[in-house]
Amino acid sequence: MMEVEYLDLKTGNKAVDKGIGLFNLTESNWSCDCNRGLAFNINDLDDCRNERFIVINAIPETEEEKQLCMADIIRDANSDYI
């Protein structure tokens, strides 16, 4: 699990979310705007896209995650964003 910091490209605001697993961040629920928006208390997005909330930092919590390159995780977490 990781602590993740997001940047809202629309407003410039930042938010932090905790307890996000690597798979969820890069390929599953938290890899798109509809769930990332929850960190900003935005839960009414009309459709789930990949264009507004990008990952700008990820702090690993598990030993396995600490062995990974954070730059690679951030790149993978944002790979679907335009």
C-alpha positions in Angstrom: 0.0 0.0 0.0 1.1 3.5 -0.7 0.4 7.1 0.1 -0.3 8.8 -3.2 -0.2 12.5 -4.0 -2.4 13.7 -6.9 -2.4 17.0 -8.9 -5.7 18.2 -10.3 -4.8 19.5 -13.7 -8.0 21.6 -13.9 -7.5 23.6 -10.6 -3.9 23.0 -9.7 -4.9 21.7 -6.3 -3.1 18.7 -4.7 -4.6 15.9 -2.5 -3.2 12.9 -0.8 -4.8 9.4 -0.6 -3.5 6.6 1.6 -3.7 2.8 1.4 -3.6 2.5 -2.4 -2.1 -0.7 -3.7 0.2 -0.8 -6.7 -2.2 -2.7 -8.9 -5.1 -0.4 -8.1 -3.0 2.7 -8.8 -1.7 1.5 -12.2 -4.4 -0.8 -13.6 -7.6 -0.9 -11.6 -9.9 1.3 -9.5 -7.5 4.2 -8.8 -6.0 4.4 -12.3 -8.8 6.8 -13.5 -10.3 10.1 -12.5 -13.6 8.8 -11.0 -11.8 7.2 -8.0 -8.8 9.6 -7.9 -11.4 12.4 -7.6 -12.5 11.1 -4.2 -9.2 12.3 -2.7 -10.5 15.8 -3.7 -14.0 15.1 -2.3 -15.3 15.0 -5.9 -17.6 12.1 -6.4 -19.9 13.3 -9.1 -17.8 13.1 -12.3 -20.1 12.5 -15.2 -17.9 9.8 -16.7 -14.7 8.3 -15.8 -11.8 9.5 -17.9 -8.1 9.7 -17.7 -7.3 13.4 -18.0 -7.7 15.4 -14.8 -6.0 13.8 -11.7 -2.4 12.7 -12.2 0.0 11.1 -9.7 2.9 13.3 -8.7 4.3 11.3 -5.8 4.0 7.9 -4.3 5.4 6.9 -1.0 5.7 3.1 -0.6 4.7 1.4 2.7 5.5 -2.3 2.1 9.0 -3.7 1.8 8.1 -5.0 -1.7 7.0 -1.6 -2.9 10.2 0.0 -1.4 12.2 -2.1 -3.8 10.5 -0.5 -6.8 11.5 2.6 -8.6 9.0 5.4 -7.7 9.6 7.2 -11.0 8.4 4.0 -12.8 5.3 3.7 -10.6 4.4 7.3 -11.3 4.9 6.8 -15.0 2.8 3.7 -15.0 0.1 5.3 -12.9 -0.2 8.1 -15.4 0.3 6.1 -18.6 -3.4 6.2 -19.7 -3.6 10.0 -19.2 -3.6 12.3 -22.3 
